[in-house]
């Protein structure tokens, strides 16, 4: 007599090299692909999200080079603190001279 099961079969296609890599990695911790997949699904349900951080591809090298070039250029669009103090001091003096 067959017993009814609440399980369903899922078929996925992945790259052969990737499959071999993950099988080896999971075997090192005592898991097979089925167990690891079920573990992933259970953690997703438990956490209410994908149970790991998903990162975009790293910043393209061309953008890194451009940022490095920009950061090495002197930034001249600022006023030194001493000059700011002097401007404030002069403004205060002008304000007191006109009040007198």
ABEGO torsion letter per residue (X at the ends): XBBBBABBBBBBBBBAAAAAAAAAAAAAAGBBAAAAAAAAAAAAAAAGBBABBBBBBBBBAAAAAAAAAAAABBBABBBBAAAAAAAAAAAAAAAAAAAX
